[in-house]
Amino acid sequence: MSDVPNFESLLRRALAPVEPPADLTGRLEETLTSITELAAEELEGWELSAMRDPRNWVRPAAAIVVGGTAGLALVVLRARRRGQPGDGAPGEPGRAARGA
């Protein structure tokens, strides 16, 4: 019966955590910043007089939703990065752990 695979070890290897790429946070932050800026530019281009017609509400409403969501995600991303342990000197707890 030595031909029977050890399912527990197979599952452990298959479900092992995968580290994200080192530059993932930076790329995500750049993308969210770009989306937020594009949404703000879209809203700046609209005139209030054009808002009288409800057919013109789709683009500004989409810009508000997308820009607001991207901005909120950016705030959360930056707050999580600041709160991570190890953002101080090596061997020193992060700012959040020090109470700063």
C-alpha positions in Angstrom: 0.0 0.0 0.0 3.0 2.3 -0.4 1.5 3.5 -3.7 -1.3 5.4 -1.9 -0.6 9.2 -2.0 -0.6 11.1 1.3 -3.5 13.4 0.8 -2.8 15.5 3.8 0.7 16.4 2.5 -0.6 17.0 -1.0 -3.3 19.4 0.4 -0.7 21.2 2.6 1.5 21.8 -0.5 -1.4 22.8 -2.7 -2.8 25.3 -0.1 0.4 26.8 0.9 0.3 30.6 1.1 1.7 32.5 -1.9 3.6 35.7 -1.4 2.5 38.6 -3.7 5.1 40.3 -5.8 7.1 42.9 -4.0 5.9 45.8 -6.2 2.2 44.9 -6.0 1.3 47.5 -3.5 3.1 50.3 -5.5 1.4 49.2 -8.7 -2.0 49.1 -7.0 -1.5 52.5 -5.4 -0.5 54.0 -8.8 -3.6 52.5 -10.5 -6.0 53.7 -7.8 -4.4 57.2 -7.9 -4.8 57.3 -11.7 -8.4 56.2 -11.5 -9.2 58.8 -8.8 -7.6 61.5 -10.9 -9.4 60.5 -14.1 -12.8 60.5 -12.2 -12.0 64.0 -10.8 -11.1 65.3 -14.3 -14.4 63.8 -15.7 -16.4 65.6 -13.0 -14.5 68.9 -13.6 -15.5 68.9 -17.2 -19.3 68.8 -16.6 -21.3 72.0 -16.4 -24.2 72.3 -14.0 -26.5 73.5 -16.8 -26.0 70.1 -18.6 -27.3 68.3 -15.5 -30.9 69.5 -16.1 -31.4 66.6 -18.5 -31.4 63.2 -16.6 -29.8 61.5 -19.6 -26.6 63.4 -18.8 -26.4 62.0 -15.3 -24.8 58.6 -16.2 -21.2 59.7 -16.7 -21.0 62.0 -13.7 -22.7 59.4 -11.5 -20.3 56.7 -12.7 -17.3 59.0 -12.1 -18.5 59.7 -8.6 -18.9 56.0 -7.8 -15.7 54.8 -9.4 -13.6 57.7 -8.1 -15.0 57.4 -4.6 -14.4 53.7 -4.5 -10.9 54.1 -5.8 -10.2 56.9 -3.4 -11.5 54.9 -0.5 -9.4 51.9 -1.5 -6.4 54.1 -1.7 -7.0 55.4 1.8 -7.3 51.9 3.1 -4.2 50.7 1.3 -2.1 53.6 2.7 -3.5 53.1 6.2 -2.7 49.4 6.2 0.8 50.1 4.9 1.4 52.6 7.7 0.1 50.2 10.3 2.2 47.2 9.3 4.8 46.1 11.8 8.4 46.5 10.7 8.1 49.9 9.1 10.7 51.2 11.5 14.4 50.2 11.8 15.3 46.5 11.6 14.6 44.7 14.8 12.4 47.5 15.9 8.6 47.4 16.1 6.6 49.5 13.6 5.1 52.8 14.4 1.7 51.3 15.2 3.2 48.9 17.6 5.2 51.7 19.4 2.0 53.7 19.7 3.3 56.6 17.5 
